[in-house]
Amino acid sequence: MEIDFLLIGQGLAGTALAYRLKQAGKKIRIIDEPGANNSSRVAAGLFNPVTGRKMVKTWRADALFPVIQPFYKELEALTRSGFLTEKAIYRPFLTIEEQNEWMGHSADPGFEYYLRKIHAESQSEFLKDPYGGVMLRNSGWLDINNLLDAMTAYFREELIVGNFDERSLSHENEVWSYRDLKAKAVVYCNGVEAMNSRFFSFLPFAPVKGEILEVRQEFTPDYIVNRGVFRVHLGNRIHRVGSTYTKHDMAVGATVAAKTEILEKLTDLVRLPVEEIISHRTGIRPATRDRKPFLGKHPSEVGVYIFNGFGAKGVSLIPYFSEQMATHLLKGKAIDSEVDIARYFNYI
């Protein structure tokens, strides 16, 4: 079977890129192994314009955030499914100085798109926010599992379920052969597994293990609370809380240390006890050393590309960069130098 693109991996990155290529009329196939580590299915799914301990506007926010909601709403309409929740995010201030700094941001037109309101007082008797906080807009969360399930059904004719064996991939006469497929190009969207590829092992992945809890607890505000940990209400007093970040423990499986860390940070945020721990999940995020994704063409192999390395911010990054990657594949348009893997060619 002759196709245009063979995509490796159907996490959020592979799904978004495959959709854009299919919409452009290209013949695609996607190889995915559902049982493998799939960080997309464990991710919190937040899209949050203000991040980090210093509460700064996230990298490239002004380009990324106008694309997020239209893209996922388009997929909702396509699949007749619901997975996007637009929700304010409340970030408590830790000091009066931080409150004063954000009062200044409220007059900055660069923050206008993201700020709903600056609060100088606590927003709930159940929150430990004596200095108030900033309520953000154009934010929320994505139910990535529902999205991937819906898009799996959409790709029913293009999806090949099974393990990808790179040893079966060969190149001849500008065509890549993989078992009964002949593709013009191959795109690696398979997260940390790309580290083991003979093509992309030179890239400085910096995988991060993350752990997330789902707990039952009172207090169900109409906003997400995010400081130290995020707390997303899923319904029925169940909240997704997390997450941890470690570069040192890549072992599969949940840890007591991570559970303790999350619960302690939750205690620092909410004044109510946890009634029940419902689930504890882990995943290995395909983060990168410079915290920017990997897009582009292999330096010497014809027709070999990567779309990967989105780390913990994939929900925010992928709508924008999947369009850029698709345009590069279809029209040869240059990729932003900040994310182009050419930035690492001197290290090969």
Stockholm file with secondary structure:
# STOCKHOLM 1.0

chainA/1-348         MEIDFLLIGQGLAGTALAYRLKQAGKKIRIIDEPGANNSSRVAAGLFNPVTGRKMVKTWRADALFPVIQPFYKELEALTRSGFLTEKAIYRPFLTIEEQNEWMGHSADPGFEYYLRKIHAESQSEFLKDPYGGVMLRNSGWLDINNLLDAMTAYFREELIVGNFDERSLSHENEVWSYRDLKAKAVVYCNGVEAMNSRFFSFLPFAPVKGEILEVRQEFTPDYIVNRGVFRVHLGNRIHRVGSTYTKHDMAVGATVAAKTEILEKLTDLVRLPVEEIISHRTGIRPATRDRKPFLGKHPSEVGVYIFNGFGAKGVSLIPYFSEQMATHLLKGKAIDSEVDIARYFNYI
#=GR chainA/1-348 SS CEEEEEEECCSHHHHHHHHHHHHTTCCEEEEECTTSCCHHHHSCCEECSEETTTTEECTTHHHHHHHHHHHHHHHHHHHTCCCEEECCEEEECSSHHHHHHHHHHTTCGGGTTTEEEEESSCSCTTBCCTTCEEEECSCEEECHHHHHHHHHHHTTTTEEESCCCGGGEEEETTEEEETTEEEEEEEECCGGGGGGCTTTTTSCBCCEEEEEEEEECSCCCSSEEESSSEEEEEETTEEEEECCCBSSCCCSSCCHHHHHHHHHHHHTTBSSCCCEEEEEEEEEECCBTTSCCEEEECSSSTTEEEEECCGGGHHHHHHHHHHHHHHHHHHCCCCCTTTBGGGGGGGC
#=GC SS_cons         CEEEEEEECCSHHHHHHHHHHHHTTCCEEEEECTTSCCHHHHSCCEECSEETTTTEECTTHHHHHHHHHHHHHHHHHHHTCCCEEECCEEEECSSHHHHHHHHHHTTCGGGTTTEEEEESSCSCTTBCCTTCEEEECSCEEECHHHHHHHHHHHTTTTEEESCCCGGGEEEETTEEEETTEEEEEEEECCGGGGGGCTTTTTSCBCCEEEEEEEEECSCCCSSEEESSSEEEEEETTEEEEECCCBSSCCCSSCCHHHHHHHHHHHHTTBSSCCCEEEEEEEEEECCBTTSCCEEEECSSSTTEEEEECCGGGHHHHHHHHHHHHHHHHHHCCCCCTTTBGGGGGGGC
//
